[in-house]
Amino acid sequence: GKCPNCGDQLRNENGAYTCPSCLSRFTIPKKETPPEALQYYVLGESERERAHFDEAYQNYKHATECAPNEPEAHFGMALSRHKIQFLKDFRTSDDGKEKYRMQPISFGTEVKKFSDDECYKKALSLATPEQKKVYSEKARDIDRIKEKFAELKAQGKDYGCFICVKVTDENGGY
């Protein structure tokens, strides 16, 4: 397949894809996952991309009922529970090249750690080593963003709407 960020050809690494150009990493369902579970998984992805988190959760849950050992469905359930989407974020790398990455965006204000979520832990327990690495990286990013929101809330900053045009600063931070 092609990288959603830069369009280059992806390399499959046992359930995870790495783009050789932008170094973005993605995970995919296992080859042995039954078609019915894949259909629910794809519906879950579509609903989550549209920020329909309850519907996404239900589709991922149906996928886990059809394929209990599919880590992508469990990871999707965790993302849906925490109201997480991934959006393409542009940034300039240290070598001056323009790069994109999929940046997690939280639609919820709940400060519970993503890495403590039971569905996330289940996904980790079922994942290949390559998938575990990607899941862990994403969980770390999500928890960092949640911590930042908690800091802002603790400082008394009030927010009711989040409009994002660029989610990283000029130094690559949040």
Backbone bond lengths (Angstrom), bond angles and torsions (degrees), N, CA, C in turn:
res aa  C-N    CA-C-N  psi(-1)  N-CA   C-N-CA  omega(-1)  CA-C   N-CA-C  phi
1 G - - - 1.433 - - 1.528 111.20 -
2 K 1.309 113.96 174.99 1.463 120.86 -179.66 1.525 109.84 -104.32
3 C 1.323 115.39 147.59 1.457 122.39 178.70 1.532 109.28 -68.03
4 P 1.341 117.28 127.94 1.467 119.63 177.42 1.523 113.08 -65.82
5 N 1.329 117.33 -19.25 1.462 121.10 -178.43 1.520 112.91 -84.64
6 C 1.345 116.08 -50.28 1.470 118.20 -171.99 1.527 113.70 -123.51
7 G 1.329 117.72 -9.41 1.456 120.62 176.88 1.511 115.57 87.69
8 D 1.327 118.52 -2.08 1.466 120.79 179.10 1.532 109.88 -72.92
9 Q 1.315 115.95 165.17 1.462 122.14 179.62 1.531 110.03 -73.25
10 L 1.319 116.55 133.21 1.460 121.28 -179.50 1.523 111.21 -87.98
11 R 1.347 116.55 151.07 1.468 123.03 175.36 1.519 108.39 -106.05
12 N 1.354 117.04 126.11 1.459 121.65 177.80 1.521 109.48 -80.41
13 E 1.328 115.05 127.98 1.462 121.52 178.92 1.523 108.91 -128.65
14 N 1.343 116.63 72.11 1.462 122.30 174.39 1.536 112.68 56.33
15 G 1.331 116.19 57.57 1.460 121.00 177.10 1.510 114.62 93.61
16 A 1.320 116.80 -1.89 1.459 120.61 177.08 1.518 107.87 -132.51
17 Y 1.303 115.73 146.37 1.464 121.02 177.68 1.514 109.11 -114.03
18 T 1.326 115.06 140.38 1.460 120.97 174.22 1.515 108.28 -123.70
19 C 1.318 116.15 132.43 1.452 120.57 177.03 1.527 108.13 -85.77
20 P 1.334 118.21 124.44 1.463 119.80 -179.35 1.531 113.49 -68.62
21 S 1.323 117.51 -20.47 1.469 120.35 -178.54 1.524 112.81 -86.59
22 C 1.343 116.45 -57.08 1.475 119.17 -175.11 1.522 112.52 -100.61
23 L 1.333 116.92 -3.80 1.463 124.02 177.69 1.528 113.45 64.98
24 S 1.329 117.97 16.04 1.462 121.08 174.90 1.522 108.53 -65.43
25 R 1.347 115.42 147.92 1.460 120.11 -179.77 1.519 109.45 -123.91
26 F 1.331 115.46 137.56 1.456 123.00 -178.56 1.520 108.74 -134.75
27 T 1.314 116.52 156.14 1.455 121.43 175.11 1.524 109.19 -116.64
28 I 1.322 115.50 157.00 1.464 121.14 -179.83 1.525 108.62 -137.40
29 P 1.344 116.92 159.50 1.467 119.57 175.98 1.531 111.07 -62.99
30 K 1.324 114.51 155.71 1.459 121.35 179.17 1.531 110.17 -66.95
31 K 1.330 116.30 151.77 1.467 121.47 -178.52 1.521 112.52 -60.35
32 E 1.331 117.29 -34.46 1.464 120.68 -176.34 1.529 113.86 -82.51
33 T 1.321 118.23 1.93 1.464 121.20 179.44 1.522 109.91 -65.72
34 P 1.347 117.44 127.23 1.470 120.42 -177.33 1.535 112.60 -63.34
35 P 1.336 116.75 150.57 1.478 121.27 -177.51 1.527 113.82 -54.90
36 E 1.332 117.98 -39.01 1.469 120.10 -179.10 1.530 110.47 -62.65
37 A 1.324 116.98 -41.69 1.468 120.56 177.77 1.527 110.45 -65.22
38 L 1.326 116.67 -40.04 1.468 120.28 178.18 1.519 111.47 -62.34
39 Q 1.340 116.69 -38.20 1.470 119.72 178.14 1.527 110.63 -61.72
40 Y 1.330 116.56 -45.68 1.465 119.65 178.27 1.526 111.07 -64.48
41 Y 1.319 116.47 -39.58 1.468 121.06 178.58 1.532 110.44 -60.35
42 V 1.327 117.05 -47.22 1.468 121.38 -179.95 1.535 110.29 -62.48
43 L 1.332 116.81 -40.74 1.467 119.78 176.43 1.535 110.63 -62.60
44 G 1.326 116.50 -41.39 1.465 120.40 177.53 1.519 111.51 -60.56
45 E 1.336 116.61 -44.82 1.463 120.64 178.52 1.525 110.94 -59.91
46 S 1.328 115.61 -43.75 1.463 121.01 -178.99 1.529 111.21 -63.31
47 E 1.319 116.49 -45.11 1.471 120.37 -179.76 1.530 111.02 -65.93
48 R 1.334 117.26 -40.05 1.470 120.10 179.73 1.525 110.78 -66.32
49 E 1.341 117.00 -38.83 1.466 120.61 177.13 1.520 111.58 -61.64
50 R 1.340 116.89 -27.49 1.470 121.24 178.66 1.527 111.93 -92.92
51 A 1.348 116.49 6.85 1.469 123.21 179.96 1.528 112.08 65.63
52 H 1.325 116.83 29.66 1.468 122.82 173.57 1.530 106.39 -99.99
53 F 1.331 115.65 76.30 1.452 121.41 -167.89 1.528 113.47 -70.20
54 D 1.331 118.63 -36.21 1.468 120.02 178.76 1.531 110.84 -65.82
55 E 1.336 116.43 -43.98 1.459 120.47 178.38 1.529 110.86 -65.57
56 A 1.325 116.12 -39.48 1.469 120.35 178.23 1.522 109.68 -61.36
57 Y 1.327 116.52 -46.57 1.461 120.57 -179.72 1.527 110.98 -56.71
58 Q 1.332 116.59 -45.73 1.471 120.38 -178.88 1.531 111.26 -61.96
59 N 1.320 117.48 -40.76 1.471 120.17 178.52 1.519 111.83 -66.67
60 Y 1.315 117.06 -43.48 1.468 119.66 176.49 1.531 110.37 -61.61
61 K 1.341 115.81 -40.32 1.463 119.75 179.33 1.525 110.49 -62.08
62 H 1.332 117.44 -42.94 1.475 120.33 176.16 1.527 110.18 -60.45
63 A 1.324 116.73 -38.51 1.470 120.33 178.29 1.526 110.40 -61.93
64 T 1.348 117.00 -40.20 1.473 119.46 179.44 1.525 111.32 -69.33
65 E 1.320 117.04 -28.56 1.467 119.72 176.96 1.526 110.60 -70.21
66 C 1.330 116.65 -34.49 1.475 121.38 177.49 1.527 111.75 -79.36
67 A 1.322 116.48 -31.60 1.470 122.00 -176.76 1.532 108.50 -142.69
68 P 1.335 117.52 81.17 1.469 120.87 -175.81 1.529 114.60 -59.37
69 N 1.321 117.86 -21.37 1.465 120.85 -177.11 1.520 113.62 -98.67
70 E 1.330 117.97 14.97 1.461 121.65 179.63 1.529 109.69 -90.34
71 P 1.339 118.08 106.82 1.467 119.92 -176.22 1.523 113.93 -65.18
72 E 1.323 117.92 -30.86 1.476 119.97 -178.60 1.523 111.65 -60.74
73 A 1.326 117.25 -37.49 1.461 120.53 179.76 1.524 110.91 -68.16
74 H 1.325 116.95 -40.87 1.469 120.24 177.78 1.532 110.38 -66.76
75 F 1.324 116.95 -40.29 1.465 120.36 177.76 1.533 109.65 -63.77
76 G 1.323 117.32 -40.94 1.462 121.40 177.18 1.518 112.20 -61.06
77 M 1.349 116.48 -38.65 1.464 119.74 176.97 1.526 110.09 -61.55
78 A 1.335 116.75 -43.45 1.466 120.43 179.27 1.530 110.68 -63.15
79 L 1.339 116.58 -45.28 1.472 119.92 178.96 1.527 110.62 -59.71
80 S 1.326 116.60 -41.26 1.468 120.90 -179.08 1.520 111.46 -67.03
81 R 1.328 116.72 -41.85 1.473 119.85 179.71 1.523 111.54 -62.11
82 H 1.321 116.02 -33.51 1.463 120.55 -179.35 1.533 112.79 -94.75
83 K 1.325 115.94 4.24 1.468 122.41 177.26 1.528 111.61 55.90
84 I 1.333 114.74 55.60 1.457 121.40 -177.57 1.519 110.56 -110.22
85 Q 1.312 115.18 131.42 1.462 124.02 170.78 1.516 107.04 -118.15
86 F 1.318 116.14 160.20 1.458 120.49 172.49 1.514 107.91 -117.38
87 L 1.329 115.70 124.62 1.456 121.33 179.60 1.521 109.27 -117.96
88 K 1.306 115.29 149.48 1.458 120.52 178.68 1.523 109.45 -70.20
89 D 1.332 115.74 128.36 1.462 122.45 -179.85 1.517 108.04 -121.47
90 F 1.306 116.26 132.79 1.461 122.93 179.87 1.517 109.37 -94.58
91 R 1.316 116.13 139.23 1.455 120.08 172.20 1.519 109.70 -155.74
92 T 1.308 115.60 159.24 1.453 121.69 177.67 1.524 107.36 -97.94
93 S 1.321 116.50 128.22 1.460 120.57 -178.21 1.522 110.77 -80.78
94 D 1.322 115.60 173.70 1.465 121.77 -178.64 1.527 111.92 -58.88
95 D 1.337 117.08 -30.45 1.467 120.01 -179.22 1.532 112.52 -85.22
96 G 1.353 116.43 6.63 1.457 120.93 176.46 1.519 114.68 85.35
97 K 1.327 117.72 0.30 1.460 120.71 179.96 1.522 110.17 -85.76
98 E 1.330 115.14 146.25 1.455 120.41 176.66 1.525 108.67 -77.62
99 K 1.326 115.71 131.91 1.463 120.71 -179.21 1.515 109.37 -135.95
100 Y 1.317 114.01 155.75 1.452 121.31 174.59 1.514 108.58 -119.01
101 R 1.314 114.80 154.71 1.452 119.80 171.42 1.517 107.83 -147.77
102 M 1.313 115.67 158.43 1.448 120.47 177.04 1.528 107.21 -87.72
103 Q 1.310 115.37 112.76 1.464 123.62 -175.31 1.532 109.17 -99.08
104 P 1.351 118.26 128.89 1.468 118.46 176.29 1.523 110.90 -71.15
105 I 1.314 114.76 137.86 1.462 122.86 177.30 1.522 106.85 -122.62
106 S 1.326 117.06 128.60 1.457 121.35 -179.08 1.524 109.66 -100.79
107 F 1.321 115.60 124.17 1.463 120.76 176.71 1.522 111.05 -90.51
108 G 1.318 116.85 -10.09 1.456 121.12 -179.48 1.507 111.09 -103.37
109 T 1.323 115.89 162.58 1.462 120.69 178.47 1.517 111.00 -110.46
110 E 1.326 117.13 4.07 1.460 121.03 178.72 1.526 109.15 -66.07
111 V 1.322 116.81 136.78 1.455 120.31 -174.69 1.531 113.81 -99.02
112 K 1.324 117.98 4.51 1.465 119.59 177.55 1.522 109.28 -58.49
113 K 1.321 115.43 140.09 1.458 120.17 -178.49 1.530 110.69 -68.86
114 F 1.306 114.78 132.55 1.461 120.71 176.26 1.525 109.76 -61.88
115 S 1.323 116.75 -39.79 1.464 120.88 -176.92 1.528 112.90 -66.55
116 D 1.344 118.85 -11.39 1.467 122.21 175.70 1.528 112.30 -93.24
117 D 1.321 117.73 -5.61 1.462 121.83 -176.86 1.537 110.77 -66.09
118 E 1.328 116.45 134.69 1.471 121.28 -177.86 1.535 112.00 -65.08
119 C 1.318 117.74 -35.79 1.476 119.99 178.47 1.528 110.42 -68.24
120 Y 1.311 116.30 -37.72 1.467 120.24 175.89 1.526 109.95 -62.48
121 K 1.333 116.60 -46.20 1.461 120.61 179.56 1.530 111.42 -62.35
122 K 1.325 116.59 -37.75 1.471 120.56 177.61 1.528 109.57 -64.51
123 A 1.335 117.06 -43.41 1.470 120.69 178.34 1.526 109.80 -58.72
124 L 1.326 116.90 -44.08 1.470 120.50 178.66 1.527 111.52 -60.24
125 S 1.328 116.20 -40.51 1.462 119.59 -177.01 1.531 112.20 -68.19
126 L 1.321 117.61 -24.00 1.469 122.36 -178.18 1.532 113.55 -99.38
127 A 1.319 116.83 -10.59 1.465 121.82 -170.64 1.531 112.45 -79.67
128 T 1.337 113.89 155.52 1.464 119.87 169.92 1.535 107.27 -71.28
129 P 1.322 118.36 163.73 1.477 119.06 177.80 1.531 112.54 -56.64
130 E 1.326 116.97 -36.77 1.471 120.59 179.90 1.529 110.86 -68.30
131 Q 1.347 116.95 -41.14 1.455 120.39 177.28 1.527 110.58 -64.90
132 K 1.340 116.96 -42.12 1.472 120.88 179.43 1.522 110.79 -55.70
133 K 1.327 116.02 -41.52 1.465 119.90 -179.14 1.530 110.39 -62.06
134 V 1.331 117.22 -44.91 1.468 121.06 -179.81 1.527 110.25 -66.69
135 Y 1.342 117.03 -45.78 1.467 120.17 178.99 1.530 110.80 -58.44
136 S 1.318 116.53 -43.10 1.472 120.63 -179.42 1.528 111.46 -64.09
137 E 1.333 116.63 -40.83 1.467 120.61 177.97 1.524 110.38 -62.54
138 K 1.333 116.37 -44.41 1.464 120.05 179.97 1.526 110.97 -65.56
139 A 1.325 116.98 -41.98 1.469 120.45 179.30 1.525 110.60 -61.79
140 R 1.325 116.67 -41.16 1.469 120.83 178.25 1.533 110.35 -60.47
141 D 1.328 116.83 -45.08 1.471 120.78 178.98 1.527 111.52 -63.28
142 I 1.324 116.33 -43.80 1.467 121.01 -179.48 1.523 109.78 -63.51
143 D 1.330 117.28 -45.78 1.468 120.10 179.99 1.530 111.44 -63.13
144 R 1.327 117.56 -36.28 1.471 121.00 177.62 1.526 110.74 -62.91
145 I 1.320 115.96 -43.13 1.464 119.72 179.39 1.524 110.34 -65.78
146 K 1.325 117.16 -42.96 1.467 120.52 178.48 1.533 110.92 -62.11
147 E 1.326 116.89 -39.17 1.464 120.78 177.01 1.526 110.94 -62.37
148 K 1.326 116.39 -40.74 1.466 120.82 179.61 1.529 110.71 -63.23
149 F 1.346 115.95 -43.37 1.466 119.51 177.39 1.534 110.31 -62.91
150 A 1.331 117.63 -39.65 1.460 121.30 179.25 1.533 110.42 -63.35
151 E 1.339 116.39 -40.28 1.469 120.17 177.14 1.525 110.74 -61.34
152 L 1.317 116.38 -45.69 1.473 120.39 179.69 1.525 110.73 -62.07
153 K 1.327 116.16 -41.50 1.462 120.75 179.61 1.530 110.26 -64.71
154 A 1.346 116.80 -42.80 1.465 121.57 179.36 1.531 111.72 -63.41
155 Q 1.329 117.18 -29.23 1.457 121.93 178.40 1.526 111.52 -79.29
156 G 1.327 116.24 -1.24 1.454 120.67 178.83 1.507 114.03 84.46
157 K 1.312 116.68 10.18 1.465 119.46 178.85 1.522 108.22 -74.53
158 D 1.301 115.23 128.12 1.455 121.28 -178.44 1.516 109.19 -102.10
159 Y 1.291 115.43 135.64 1.458 119.80 176.12 1.518 108.57 -146.25
160 G 1.315 115.36 141.47 1.448 120.35 178.40 1.511 111.63 -127.58
161 C 1.303 115.34 -9.75 1.454 120.38 -177.91 1.518 107.78 -141.54
162 F 1.304 116.00 141.87 1.461 120.46 179.35 1.510 108.01 -126.67
163 I 1.307 115.76 116.01 1.463 121.18 176.63 1.509 106.16 -115.38
164 C 1.304 116.03 127.39 1.458 119.58 -174.56 1.515 110.21 -120.24
165 V 1.302 115.48 125.63 1.459 119.85 171.86 1.518 110.07 -113.60
166 K 1.322 117.10 -25.05 1.468 122.38 175.85 1.512 106.12 -156.33
167 V 1.324 116.96 125.02 1.449 119.43 -173.45 1.518 113.70 -99.05
168 T 1.315 118.21 -6.19 1.460 119.74 174.66 1.524 108.96 -119.27
169 D 1.335 114.33 150.34 1.457 118.45 177.31 1.511 110.53 -85.04
170 E 1.331 116.85 -176.60 1.468 120.29 -175.42 1.518 113.01 -65.71
171 N 1.341 117.33 -16.39 1.466 120.68 178.27 1.524 112.79 -97.11
172 G 1.327 116.92 4.57 1.464 120.88 179.85 1.510 113.68 86.17
173 G 1.357 118.48 3.87 1.467 121.80 179.20 1.512 110.86 -85.82
174 Y 1.326 115.38 179.33 1.471 120.92 -178.78 1.499 110.40 -92.93
